[in-house]
Amino acid sequence: MNLYLQERSENYYNAGFKARVDCDKILEQQGYSLGLIHIHKFQFLQRVSNFWDLGTIRSKLTKCDKLFLQYPYYSQAQDGLKFYKKLLTNFSGKVECLIHDISWYRTEKKIEPELCYLLERSDKVIVHTSAMKDLLVQKCFIDENKIKILYLFDYLSETSPNPININGKTIIFAGNLKKSPFISELYKLPNELKFNLYGIHSDYIKESPNCSYKGKFHPDNLSAIEGNWGLVWDGERIDTCSGGFGEYLKINSSHKLSLYLAACKPVIVWRESSLSNFIEKNKLGIVVNSLYDINKKLSELTDQEKKEIIKNVERISISLRKGDMLRKCL
């Protein structure tokens, strides 16, 4: 038996957890069974639940050949290392681990002790990018041969995206607008570019002739986002990606990148981001140093380049909506 662990709270199925929910669905399709960890608001209920969940999962592990974990884990925020050491004690099967986020590195340029322990204990580690692989080999001294690179998170959806239209210059930016100060500067860009912003409203939004707030949408409804291109950007500035979130783009694969491609939107990414070479090599969009470069770059695309981008975006959209990226790593 192969087992995967799922941490479930009352808001497990919101947009922020889509990457995990999609991963769970793919694992189920691959024959993995569920081991459930409950998350509670109240400390007493959490302690009781921890005791029960630990015993239940340990019992399942006695019949298990392979255990799949997704990091970070949230239910054991204070005692995560102790909980997972208890869980893995005496387990002789293989451990697989998918990394969603390395939060300490984003804010402090450090690797969490819990992650280093988990990587050392794992037989297979699935990371976002080559840059993340190099970082973990350097910081946690793990064997690079057990690392698989995902490149793009899958984005499961049963709804069909709108047909691709690469000729326009309407750019989508979707996500946490409250951590995206650069959007307050979009009005400085040429009016030929139109920006559609999606997410929870933020004080950074400054609506202008070239910038509109479009509200929220259900993450599975790929036809809800309107525009021609998807933007992956972070930080406070429009001339470069800056700060801790900008630096994090140098190692991670943003989930919004998968959203855009699943929705048949070619992408615009920062040249220093970890996936800029992947986007260029696979002809999935354009790469820029600054948002000031976008208008010129789009205008210079030839008909042949547009045809190649359309073909490749349509191909990758199908793969992401089917779950092919994780399935290959498994």
C-alpha positions as CSV (number, residue, x, y, z in Angstrom):
1,M,0.0,0.0,0.0
2,N,1.1,3.6,-0.7
3,L,-0.1,6.2,1.7
4,Y,-0.3,10.0,1.4
5,L,-1.0,12.4,4.3
6,Q,-3.5,15.2,4.0
7,E,-3.9,18.0,6.5
8,R,-7.5,19.1,6.5
9,S,-9.1,22.1,8.1
10,E,-12.5,23.8,7.5
11,N,-10.9,26.0,4.8
12,Y,-8.9,23.3,3.2
13,Y,-10.7,23.7,-0.1
14,N,-10.1,27.4,-0.5
15,A,-8.0,28.9,-3.3
16,G,-4.8,29.0,-1.2
17,F,-4.9,25.2,-0.9
18,K,-5.6,24.4,-4.5
19,A,-2.0,23.1,-5.2
20,R,-2.4,20.6,-2.3
21,V,-5.9,19.6,-3.2
22,D,-4.8,18.9,-6.8
23,C,-1.8,16.9,-5.6
24,D,-4.1,14.8,-3.4
25,K,-6.4,14.1,-6.4
26,I,-3.4,13.0,-8.5
27,L,-2.1,10.7,-5.7
28,E,-5.5,9.1,-5.4
29,Q,-5.6,8.5,-9.2
30,Q,-2.2,6.8,-8.8
31,G,-3.5,4.4,-6.2
32,Y,-2.3,6.1,-2.9
33,S,-4.5,5.8,0.1
34,L,-5.4,8.7,2.5
35,G,-4.0,9.3,5.9
36,L,-5.8,12.2,7.5
37,I,-4.4,14.8,9.9
38,H,-7.1,17.2,11.3
39,I,-6.5,20.9,12.0
40,H,-8.5,22.5,14.8
41,K,-8.7,26.1,16.0
42,F,-8.8,25.1,19.7
43,Q,-5.6,23.9,21.4
44,F,-7.4,21.2,23.4
45,L,-9.1,19.7,20.4
46,Q,-5.8,19.8,18.5
47,R,-3.9,17.9,21.2
48,V,-6.6,15.2,21.3
49,S,-6.7,15.0,17.5
50,N,-2.9,14.8,17.3
51,F,-2.9,11.7,19.6
52,W,-5.7,10.0,17.6
53,D,-4.3,10.9,14.2
54,L,-0.8,9.7,15.1
55,G,-2.0,6.3,16.3
56,T,-4.3,5.9,13.2
57,I,-1.6,6.7,10.7
58,R,1.0,4.6,12.5
59,S,-1.3,1.7,12.2
60,K,-1.7,2.3,8.5
61,L,2.1,2.6,8.1
62,T,2.6,-1.0,9.2
63,K,1.1,-2.1,5.9
64,C,2.6,0.7,3.9
65,D,5.5,0.5,1.3
66,K,5.6,4.2,0.5
67,L,4.6,7.4,2.3
68,F,4.0,10.7,0.4
69,L,4.3,14.0,2.4
70,Q,3.6,17.6,1.3
71,Y,5.8,20.3,2.9
72,P,5.2,22.6,4.7
73,Y,2.8,20.9,7.2
74,Y,0.5,23.3,9.0
75,S,-1.3,21.2,11.7
76,Q,1.9,20.9,13.8
77,A,3.2,24.4,13.4
78,Q,4.9,24.4,16.8
79,D,5.8,20.7,17.2
80,G,6.0,19.7,13.6
81,L,9.5,18.2,13.9
82,K,8.6,16.1,16.9
83,F,5.3,14.9,15.4
84,Y,6.9,13.7,12.2
85,K,9.9,12.1,13.9
86,K,7.3,10.1,16.0
87,L,5.4,9.3,12.9
88,L,8.4,8.0,10.9
89,T,10.0,6.1,13.8
90,N,10.3,2.4,12.9
91,F,8.8,3.1,9.4
92,S,11.0,1.1,7.0
93,G,9.2,2.0,3.8
94,K,10.1,4.8,1.3
95,V,9.3,8.4,2.0
96,E,8.5,10.8,-0.9
97,C,8.2,14.6,-0.2
98,L,6.8,17.4,-2.4
99,I,7.9,20.9,-1.4
100,H,5.3,23.6,-1.8
101,D,7.0,26.4,0.0
102,I,10.2,27.3,1.9
103,S,8.9,30.2,4.0
104,W,12.1,30.8,6.0
105,Y,14.1,31.3,2.9
106,R,11.6,33.8,1.5
107,T,11.8,36.0,4.6
108,E,15.2,35.1,6.3
109,K,17.2,33.3,3.6
110,K,17.3,30.2,5.9
111,I,16.1,26.6,5.6
112,E,13.8,25.3,8.3
113,P,15.3,22.5,10.5
114,E,12.0,20.6,9.9
115,L,12.6,20.6,6.2
116,C,16.3,19.5,6.5
117,Y,15.2,16.5,8.6
118,L,12.4,15.6,6.2
119,L,14.8,15.8,3.2
120,E,17.4,13.7,4.9
121,R,14.7,11.1,5.7
122,S,13.1,11.1,2.3
123,D,14.0,8.7,-0.5
124,K,12.6,11.0,-3.2
125,V,12.3,14.8,-3.0
126,I,10.2,16.8,-5.6
127,V,11.3,20.4,-5.9
128,H,10.1,23.3,-8.0
129,T,13.2,24.2,-10.1
130,S,16.9,23.4,-10.7
131,A,17.7,26.5,-8.5
132,M,15.8,25.1,-5.6
133,K,17.5,21.7,-6.0
134,D,20.9,23.4,-5.9
135,L,20.0,25.4,-2.8
136,L,18.8,22.3,-0.9
137,V,21.9,20.3,-1.9
138,Q,24.1,23.1,-0.6
139,K,22.2,23.9,2.6
140,C,20.9,20.5,3.7
141,F,23.7,18.3,2.2
142,I,21.3,15.9,0.6
143,D,22.0,13.5,-2.3
144,E,21.1,15.3,-5.5
145,N,20.3,12.0,-7.1
146,K,17.1,11.6,-5.1
147,I,15.7,15.0,-6.2
148,K,13.1,15.3,-9.0
149,I,12.3,18.7,-10.6
150,L,8.6,19.5,-11.1
151,Y,9.0,22.8,-13.1
152,L,5.3,23.6,-13.0
153,F,2.6,22.7,-10.5
154,D,-0.4,20.9,-12.0
155,Y,-3.6,22.9,-12.2
156,L,-6.6,20.4,-12.4
157,S,-9.8,21.7,-13.8
158,E,-12.8,20.2,-15.6
159,T,-13.7,23.6,-17.2
160,S,-12.4,24.5,-20.6
161,P,-10.3,27.7,-20.9
162,N,-11.2,30.4,-23.3
163,P,-9.5,30.1,-26.7
164,I,-6.0,31.6,-26.7
165,N,-5.7,35.1,-28.2
166,I,-2.1,36.2,-28.4
167,N,-2.6,39.4,-30.4
168,G,-3.9,41.7,-27.6
169,K,-2.0,43.4,-24.9
170,T,-4.3,42.9,-21.9
171,I,-2.2,41.4,-19.1
172,I,-3.6,39.4,-16.1
173,F,-2.1,39.6,-12.7
174,A,-3.8,37.2,-10.2
175,G,-3.0,36.3,-6.6
176,N,-2.3,38.0,-3.3
177,L,-2.6,41.7,-4.2
178,K,-1.9,42.7,-0.6
179,K,1.7,41.5,-1.0
180,S,2.2,43.0,-4.4
181,P,3.1,46.7,-3.9
182,F,4.3,47.0,-7.5
183,I,0.7,47.1,-8.8
184,S,0.4,50.7,-7.4
185,E,2.9,51.7,-10.1
186,L,1.2,50.1,-13.1
187,Y,-0.4,53.4,-14.2
188,K,3.1,54.6,-15.2
189,L,3.3,52.0,-18.0
190,P,2.1,52.8,-21.6
191,N,-1.7,52.9,-22.1
192,E,-1.3,50.4,-24.9
193,L,-0.9,47.8,-22.1
194,K,-4.1,47.0,-20.1
195,F,-3.8,45.3,-16.7
196,N,-6.6,43.2,-15.2
197,L,-6.1,42.5,-11.5
198,Y,-7.7,39.5,-9.7
199,G,-7.7,38.7,-6.0
200,I,-8.8,40.1,-2.7
201,H,-8.9,43.9,-2.8
202,S,-5.8,45.7,-1.7
203,D,-5.0,49.4,-1.0
204,Y,-2.1,49.0,-3.5
205,I,-4.7,49.0,-6.4
206,K,-4.8,52.3,-8.3
207,E,-7.3,52.1,-11.0
208,S,-6.4,54.0,-14.1
209,P,-7.0,54.0,-17.9
210,N,-4.7,51.0,-18.1
211,C,-5.4,49.2,-14.8
212,S,-8.7,47.6,-13.7
213,Y,-9.6,45.6,-10.6
214,K,-11.7,42.6,-11.6
215,G,-12.4,41.0,-8.2
216,K,-12.1,37.3,-7.2
217,F,-12.9,34.2,-9.1
218,H,-13.2,30.5,-8.3
219,P,-9.8,28.9,-8.8
220,D,-11.3,26.0,-10.9
221,N,-13.1,28.4,-13.3
222,L,-10.4,29.0,-15.9
223,S,-12.7,30.9,-18.2
224,A,-13.3,33.6,-15.6
225,I,-10.0,35.4,-16.1
226,E,-10.0,37.8,-19.0
227,G,-6.8,38.9,-20.9
228,N,-4.2,37.8,-23.3
229,W,-1.1,37.3,-21.1
230,G,-0.4,36.3,-17.5
231,L,2.2,38.1,-15.5
232,V,4.4,36.6,-12.8
233,W,6.0,39.4,-10.8
234,D,6.7,40.4,-7.2
235,G,8.1,43.1,-5.0
236,E,7.7,46.9,-4.8
237,R,9.0,48.0,-8.2
238,I,8.0,47.7,-11.9
239,D,11.6,48.0,-13.2
240,T,12.7,44.8,-11.4
241,C,11.5,42.2,-8.9
242,S,12.7,43.4,-5.5
243,G,12.8,42.4,-1.8
244,G,12.4,39.0,-0.3
245,F,9.5,38.0,-2.5
246,G,11.4,39.1,-5.6
247,E,14.4,37.0,-4.5
248,Y,12.2,34.0,-3.9
249,L,11.2,34.1,-7.6
250,K,14.9,33.0,-8.2
251,I,14.2,29.6,-6.8
252,N,10.5,28.9,-6.9
253,S,7.8,28.0,-9.4
254,S,4.8,30.3,-8.7
255,H,1.4,28.6,-8.7
256,K,0.0,31.6,-10.7
257,L,2.3,30.5,-13.5
258,S,0.4,27.3,-13.7
259,L,-3.0,29.1,-13.4
260,Y,-2.1,31.2,-16.5
261,L,-0.9,28.3,-18.6
262,A,-3.8,26.1,-17.6
263,A,-6.1,28.9,-18.7
264,C,-4.3,29.1,-22.1
265,K,-2.6,32.4,-21.3
266,P,1.1,32.7,-22.5
267,V,3.2,34.2,-19.7
268,I,5.5,37.2,-19.0
269,V,8.2,36.4,-16.4
270,W,11.2,38.2,-14.9
271,R,14.5,37.3,-16.6
272,E,16.2,36.6,-13.3
273,S,13.4,34.2,-12.2
274,S,14.2,30.5,-11.9
275,L,11.9,29.5,-14.7
276,S,12.8,32.1,-17.3
277,N,15.0,29.7,-19.2
278,F,12.2,27.1,-19.1
279,I,9.7,29.6,-20.5
280,E,12.0,30.7,-23.3
281,K,13.2,27.1,-24.2
282,N,9.6,25.8,-24.4
283,K,8.3,29.0,-26.0
284,L,5.5,29.6,-23.5
285,G,5.8,33.4,-23.4
286,I,8.2,36.2,-23.1
287,V,11.0,37.1,-20.6
288,V,11.6,40.7,-19.5
289,N,14.0,42.6,-17.2
290,S,11.5,45.2,-16.4
291,L,7.7,45.8,-16.9
292,Y,8.8,48.7,-19.1
293,D,10.0,46.2,-21.6
294,I,6.7,44.4,-22.1
295,N,5.2,46.7,-24.8
296,K,8.2,46.6,-27.0
297,K,8.6,42.8,-26.6
298,L,5.0,42.1,-27.5
299,S,5.2,44.4,-30.5
300,E,8.3,42.6,-31.8
301,L,6.9,39.1,-31.8
302,T,6.7,37.7,-35.3
303,D,3.8,35.7,-36.7
304,Q,5.9,32.5,-36.5
305,E,6.9,33.2,-32.9
306,K,3.2,33.7,-32.1
307,K,2.2,30.4,-33.8
308,E,4.9,28.5,-31.7
309,I,3.7,30.1,-28.5
310,I,0.1,29.3,-29.2
311,K,0.9,25.6,-30.0
312,N,3.1,25.2,-26.9
313,V,0.7,26.9,-24.5
314,E,-2.2,24.8,-25.7
315,R,-0.1,21.6,-25.2
316,I,1.0,22.5,-21.7
317,S,-2.5,23.6,-20.7
318,I,-3.8,20.1,-21.4
319,S,-0.9,18.5,-19.4
320,L,-1.4,20.8,-16.4
321,R,-5.2,20.2,-16.3
322,K,-4.6,16.4,-16.4
323,G,-1.9,16.3,-13.7
324,D,1.0,15.2,-15.9
325,M,3.8,17.1,-14.1
326,L,3.5,15.4,-10.8
327,R,2.6,12.1,-12.4
328,K,6.0,12.1,-14.2
329,C,7.8,12.7,-11.0
330,L,6.0,9.8,-9.3
